[in-house]
């Protein structure tokens, strides 16, 4: 949880239940992680075209993804179950504009601020990402030991 003063009003950002129930929040942050991996993989494979395409897509979508995370962080305390001061992503957009101007931060800065807060609030554990990652890693390690690398296999739920 983090308190930020915007336009002389204090807002509480928290990534708990409300944010975890907002699908676009999870999709936005996971898309950034996946695209980052794709950029790195394409670069390591000397596939400059794919690396550049994924990089440009990541940059182009950053402002929208930042807004999505900003809005999600506000939901717990300011959404319909909170003080009701933020009722839509449009309300969050107006607030984000002010925050960007007042703080002199970029969309990238705010995105990083929100993802750091997600980690502090255990958002990734709340949605089960830590367990899913551990299962995938264990399965990949097992496949590697058994010589089944590259063959499809199912992930346990």
C-alpha positions as CSV (number, residue, x, y, z in Angstrom):
1,X,0.0,0.0,0.0
2,X,1.2,3.4,-0.9
3,X,-0.2,6.9,-0.3
4,X,0.3,9.5,-3.0
5,X,-0.8,13.1,-2.9
6,X,-2.2,14.3,-6.2
7,X,-3.7,17.7,-6.7
8,X,-3.6,18.3,-2.9
9,X,-5.6,15.1,-2.2
10,X,-4.2,11.9,-0.7
11,X,-4.9,8.7,-2.7
12,X,-4.1,5.2,-1.4
13,X,-2.8,2.7,-4.0
14,X,-3.1,-1.0,-3.1
15,X,-2.9,-4.1,-5.2
16,X,-5.1,-6.6,-3.3
17,X,-8.5,-8.1,-4.0
18,X,-10.0,-5.4,-6.2
19,X,-6.9,-5.1,-8.4
20,X,-6.6,-8.9,-8.7
21,X,-10.3,-9.1,-9.8
22,X,-9.6,-6.6,-12.6
23,X,-8.5,-8.8,-15.4
24,X,-7.0,-6.0,-17.5
25,X,-4.5,-5.4,-14.6
26,X,-3.2,-8.9,-14.7
27,X,-3.2,-9.0,-18.5
28,X,-1.3,-5.7,-18.7
29,X,1.5,-6.6,-16.4
30,X,1.9,-10.1,-17.7
31,X,2.0,-8.9,-21.3
32,X,4.9,-6.6,-20.4
33,X,6.8,-9.5,-18.7
34,X,6.1,-11.9,-21.7
35,X,7.0,-9.2,-24.3
36,X,10.3,-8.5,-22.4
37,X,11.1,-12.2,-22.6
38,X,10.3,-12.3,-26.3
39,X,12.5,-9.3,-26.9
40,X,15.4,-11.0,-25.1
41,X,14.8,-14.3,-26.8
42,X,14.6,-12.7,-30.3
43,X,17.8,-10.7,-29.6
44,X,19.6,-13.8,-28.4
45,X,18.5,-15.6,-31.6
46,X,19.7,-12.7,-33.7
47,X,16.1,-12.1,-34.9
48,X,16.4,-8.3,-35.0
49,X,13.0,-7.9,-36.8
50,X,11.1,-9.8,-34.0
51,X,13.0,-8.1,-31.3
52,X,12.3,-4.6,-32.8
53,X,8.6,-5.5,-33.4
54,X,8.1,-6.6,-29.8
55,X,10.1,-3.6,-28.5
56,X,8.0,-1.1,-30.5
57,X,4.7,-2.8,-29.3
58,X,5.9,-2.6,-25.7
59,X,6.7,1.1,-26.0
60,X,3.5,1.9,-27.9
61,X,1.3,0.1,-25.3
62,X,3.1,1.4,-22.2
63,X,0.9,4.5,-21.6
64,X,-2.3,2.4,-21.8
65,X,-0.9,-0.3,-19.6
66,X,0.3,2.3,-17.1
67,X,-3.2,3.7,-16.9
68,X,-4.6,0.3,-16.4
69,X,-2.3,-0.4,-13.4
70,X,-2.8,3.1,-12.0
71,X,-6.6,2.5,-12.1
72,X,-6.3,-1.0,-10.6
73,X,-4.2,0.4,-7.7
74,X,-6.9,2.9,-6.9
75,X,-9.8,0.4,-6.9
76,X,-9.4,-0.9,-3.3
77,X,-9.7,2.4,-1.6
78,X,-11.3,4.7,-4.2
79,X,-13.5,2.4,-6.3
80,X,-17.1,1.3,-5.9
81,X,-16.3,-0.4,-2.5
82,X,-14.1,2.4,-1.3
83,X,-14.8,6.2,-1.2
84,X,-16.2,6.1,-4.7
85,X,-14.0,8.9,-6.0
86,X,-12.7,6.8,-8.9
87,X,-15.6,5.2,-10.7
88,X,-14.0,4.5,-14.1
89,X,-10.7,4.2,-16.0
90,X,-11.6,7.7,-17.4
91,X,-11.6,9.1,-13.8
92,X,-8.2,7.5,-13.3
93,X,-6.9,8.9,-16.6
94,X,-7.8,12.4,-15.4
95,X,-5.9,11.8,-12.2
96,X,-3.0,10.2,-13.9
97,X,-2.6,13.3,-16.2
98,X,-2.3,15.5,-13.1
99,X,0.1,13.1,-11.4
100,X,2.4,13.0,-14.4
101,X,2.5,16.8,-14.6
102,X,2.9,17.3,-10.8
103,X,5.5,14.6,-10.3
104,X,7.4,15.2,-13.6
105,X,7.4,11.4,-14.1
106,X,7.1,9.5,-17.3
107,X,4.6,6.7,-18.1
108,X,7.6,4.3,-17.6
109,X,8.3,5.8,-14.1
110,X,4.7,5.3,-13.0
111,X,4.5,1.8,-14.5
112,X,7.6,0.9,-12.5
113,X,6.2,2.5,-9.4
114,X,2.9,0.4,-9.8
115,X,4.7,-2.9,-10.5
116,X,7.0,-2.4,-7.5
117,X,3.9,-1.8,-5.4
118,X,2.3,-4.9,-6.8
119,X,5.3,-6.9,-5.6
120,X,5.2,-5.2,-2.2
121,X,1.5,-6.0,-1.9
122,X,2.1,-9.7,-2.9
123,X,-0.2,-9.3,-5.9
124,X,1.6,-11.9,-7.9
125,X,1.3,-14.4,-5.0
126,X,-2.4,-13.5,-4.6
127,X,-3.2,-14.4,-8.2
128,X,-1.1,-17.6,-8.0
129,X,1.7,-16.6,-10.4
130,X,4.4,-17.8,-8.0
131,X,2.9,-21.3,-7.9
132,X,2.3,-21.4,-11.7
133,X,5.8,-20.3,-12.3
134,X,7.2,-23.0,-10.0
135,X,5.1,-25.7,-11.7
136,X,6.2,-24.6,-15.1
137,X,9.9,-24.5,-14.0
138,X,9.6,-27.9,-12.3
139,X,8.0,-29.4,-15.5
140,X,10.7,-27.8,-17.7
141,X,13.5,-29.2,-15.5
142,X,11.9,-32.6,-15.5
143,X,11.5,-32.6,-19.3
144,X,15.1,-31.5,-19.6
145,X,16.3,-34.4,-17.3
146,X,14.2,-36.9,-19.3
147,X,15.4,-35.6,-22.7
148,X,12.0,-34.3,-23.6
149,X,13.0,-30.7,-24.2
150,X,11.0,-29.1,-27.0
151,X,8.2,-31.6,-26.8
152,X,4.8,-30.4,-25.7
153,X,3.6,-31.3,-22.3
154,X,0.7,-30.2,-20.1
155,X,1.0,-27.9,-17.1
156,X,-0.6,-29.2,-13.9
157,X,-3.3,-26.9,-12.4
